[in-house]
Amino acid sequence: MRILVIFTGGTIGSTENGSYVSPDKEKPYRLINMYKELTIKNKGSSVVFDILTPYQALSENINCNNFRILSECLEKVDENAYDGIIITHGTDTLQYTAAFTGYIMAGAQIPIVLVSANYVLEDARSNGVDNFYYAVEFIRQKKGRGAFVSYRNTGDYPKIHRAARLVMHQAYDDSIYSICNSYYGHFDKEKFVYNSKYYLNDNIKYNGTKMFNVPSGSWQSGIMEVHPYPGMEYMLPKNGIKAVLHYTYHSGTICSTTPGLKEFAEYTKSRGIPVFITGAGLGADYESVRCYKDFGFYVLPAASPEAMYIKLWLCIINNKDTDAIAEIMQVPVADDIYG
């Protein structure tokens, strides 16, 4: 079995030097060697690993240009030469890069699995080797195609998530979760068990080709994010903003009586800036959500807000008009929409 491993940095590719953690160009080989040491103790390894390192960065420092570099790297890979691909990445922005990989590789015929670590590999608390080990097992057992994430939360089974379903971490917590707990499956020792609560969209767009391109020069997203909070004040979009992604409270609501909301809605409408509501789409509607229709906001289906950000950005850089963007944002791509 042959696997391509693409190293991009992050904690799993870093070393602690004194008070700081920083990328280490030797760490890719350390991870591979630790995996081999583990498999020798168990059953031995018959895996051949090829290594690429398109960039090395702490994941909190990545930007849209890193997405472009990763896209160019994946574009050059001959899928027929590999049983699967593993991408190592930092945890801070794992949700964004995972969704990005899911979208641009939606037609992949082999599994592409992202792995990360909560601590550097030498730390006894680190789950990095486990995450890598079960990524290899997932590829070996041929349990899926397209993009996934392998991650073991502390005290939990190693789980496999669909790449475009991850939601952001809670504060001070390195655990990884899928939206509505709809992870793809988990490993019980060496046995892979599909999640009975995993919802598969029947109309997902797997068309064998990339749905999105990633042109050069796309450093900024052109997206303004708005997060609700008690007593919030709306800021009007500055020049260069092409779309707004408006988050909600967990019940899919925002404060519809907040001063400035009407001005914000009128301003965005007058300038042709679409406003997309993310975090709604499940359960009963409260009276306060009437404002979405009144102001012409687009309500997205239940999906990871981080995935919706990446999907919206890809639509923008592919020069989709507002009607096309509104349609694509409602359609399952890379199994990103739940329910």
N, C-alpha and C positions, 0 to 999 in steps of 0.2 A: 504494500500500500504506500502511495506517495502523497504527501500533503505539503502544500505551500504555506509557509508561515510568514505573514507580513507584520513586522514589528514597527510600531509607531510611537513608542515611548510609554508614558504613564508610569504609575507605581510599579507595575509588573516588569517594567524595563528600566527601573531606577535603583539607585543605591543610596543609602543614608550616609552622608558624610558630615559628621559633627551634628549641627543643629538642623540641617536641611536635607531634603530628599531631592535628588537631581538625576536626569537621564544618564544612563551608563551604556556606552556603545558595546560593552562586553556582555551585557545582561541577556541578550537573545540566546547566546550560547549557554549561559548558566541555566536558563529555563529548560532548554532542550536536554541538557545533561541531567538536571534534576528529574525530568520526566523519565529519562532512560534508566536512571538509578532506581526509580520507583517501579518501573515495569520489570526490571531484572529481578527484583525481589519477588514479584508476583509470577509472571509468566513469560517474561522476555518481550522484546519489542521487535516487530518486523516492519516498522514504519520508517520510511525514508523521508527526511524533511529537507525541503529547499527553503532558503531564507532570503527575504527581501526587506530592506529598510528604507522606504521612500522618504521618511522624515522621523525625527525623534523629538518629542515635546511633551511637557506636562500637559495633560488634557485640558486643564483650565485655560491654557494659552492658545488653544487652536482657534482658527477662524475659517471663514468660507474658502480661503485659499488652500487650507489643508484638505478640505473635502475634494477640491479639484485635483490635488496631487494624488490622493487615494484613488479617485476615479480613474485617472490616467494609468495608475499602477494596475488596477483591476482590469482595465480595458485591454491590456497587453497580455493577460494570462490566457493560455490555451486550456480551456476546461477539460479537454480530452486527455491532457497530460497528468491530471490530478484527480484523486478521489474526493478531495475537499480542500478548502482554504480556511486557515485560522488567522484572524487579525487580532493582535494584542493592542490594548488600549487602556487609557486611564479611566477611572470610575466617574470622575466629576462630570464629564460630558459624554459618557458612554451612550446615553439614551439618544443623543443627537446623531452621533456617528453611526450607531446601529440602525436608526431609522433611515439615514442617508444611504447606507449600504443596502438596506432592504429595498428601497425604491429604485436605485440605479441598477440593481442586480435582480430585479423581480423575475426575470426570465431565466435565471441560472438553473442549470440542470444538476448541479452538485451542491452540497451544503457548504455554506460560508458561515463560520462561527466566530463571533467576537468573544474574547476572554480578557479579563482584567484581574486585579488583585486589590484587596483591601489594605494590605501592608506589603512592604518589600519582601522579596522571596526568602531572605535569611531570617525573617521574623517568624517565630513559631506560630503566631496567630494568623499568618497569611493563608489565604485560600487560593493563591495564584496557581500552584501546581495542580491542585484538585480541579480547578476550573479548566485548565489546559488538558488534564487527563481525560475528563469527561467530554470535552470537545472532540478529542481524538476518538473516544468510544462512540460518540454520536455519529461521527463520520464513518467509522468502521462498520457500524451496524446498519447504515443506510436507512435512517429513520425519517429523513426529510430532505427537501431541496430548497434552495433560496437561503435567506439570511436568518441567523439565529444568534442567541447569546447563551453562553454556558456560565452559570454562576451558582455558588453554594453560599447561602446565607448562614451565619453562625448558628449551629445547632439544628440545621435543616438538611433535607435531602439536596444533593446537587440537582439543579433544575435547568431545563432548556426552555428558553423564552423565544417567541417570535420577535425578530429584531425591531419591528415597528410598533410593538405594543408596550415597550417599557415606559414607566412613569418615573418622574424625578424622585430622587431620594428625599426622605424626611430629614429634617435638620439633625446633625450629629449622628446619623445612622448610615452605615455603608451597605445596608441590605438593598437588594434589587427585587422589584416586583413588576408584574404585568398589570395592565389595566383590568379592573374587576377580577383580579387573581386568575386571569385566563392565560396562564403559562402553558407551554406546549406539552411538556411532560417532565418526568423526573427519573433519576436513576436510583434503584434500590440495589445497592452493591453494583453488580455488572448488568443488571436487568433494566431495560428502559421501559417505563410505564407511561402511556399516554394519559393526559389529564382529561377526565370525563367531562369537566366543565369548560374545556376549550371549545370555543365557537368558531367554526370554519365558514367563511363566506363562500357561498357557491358561485357568486358572480365576480370573484376576484379576477383582476386582469393579469393573468400570466400569458403573455402573448409571444414569449420566446425572444423578444427584443427589448432593448432599453426604452422605457417610456420617457425618460428625461435625459438631456445632455447637460454637461457641466462646462460651459465655455470659460476661457481664461478671463482674468480680471474681475471676477465676482467676489471681491473682498467683503463687501457690505451686503447685508440681506435685503435692505429696503423695507423691512418690516418693523412696525412699532408694536410693542407688547403693552397691554393694559391689564393690571391686576386690581381686583376690587379690595377695598378695605374700608372700615367705618370712617366716615368723614372725608372720603377721598376727594381730591381735586383733579379734574381732567386737564391734561395738557394737550394742546392742539398739535397735530403732526407737523414736524418741520419739513423743509424742502427735501425732496429725495425719498420721502416715505411713499410707498406704493400700495401698501395694504396694512391693515391693523388686525392683530390677533388679540381678541379680548377674552381673558380668562373669567371664570365664574367661581362662586362658592361651590361647595360639594353638591348642593342641590340643584345646580345649574342656573343659579340666580345671580343678579347683580342688584345694587341699590338703584331702583328705577326713579327714586325721588332726589338723587344726588344733584345739587346745583352744578350746572355746567354740562350735564349729559346731553341736553337738547342742543346746546351750542356745538358740542363736539360732534353730534350726529349730523347736524346741518352743515358744519364745516367739511366733514369728510365726504358727505354726499355731493356738495357743490364742487368739490375738486376731484370727483370720480375715484375716491379712495375707498375700496370695499372694506367693511368691518365684518370679521368672522368671529362668531362666538364659539369658544371651545370649553368643554366641561359640562355641557348640557346634553340632551339627547336620550336620557334614560329616565324612567319614572314619570310621576305626575308633574304637570306644570303648575307653578305658583302664579298668582295674579300678577306679580311683578314682571314676569317674562313677556307680558303683552308688549312691552316697549321694544322688543326685538323686531316684531312685525311693524310696529308703528314707525320705527326709525329706518326700516329697510336693512337691518343687519342679517347676515347669513348665519343660520344656526347649523353647526357641524354635527354629524353623527357622533355617537360615543366612540371616542378614540383617545389615544395618548396625546395630550397637548404638545409635548415635545416633538412627536412625530408630525403633528399638524403644522408646526412651525417649519420643519424641514420640507414638508410637502408643499407648503405655500411658497417657500423660498425657491424651490425647484420650478414651480409654475412661473414665478416672476422672471427668473433668469432665462427661462425658455420662451420669454416674450408672449405668454398667453394673455389674451384680453380678459376683461372682468367676467364675461359670461362663461368663457372656457374654464377659467380658474374656479368659478363657483360650481361648475359641473364636476370637474376633476376632484375637488375637495370633498364631494359627496360620494365618490366612487371608491370601493375597496381596491387598494393597490398594495401589494406585498402583505396582504392580510392585516392591514392596519386598523380597520374598523371593527369594533366589537358589537355583536348583536344586530 
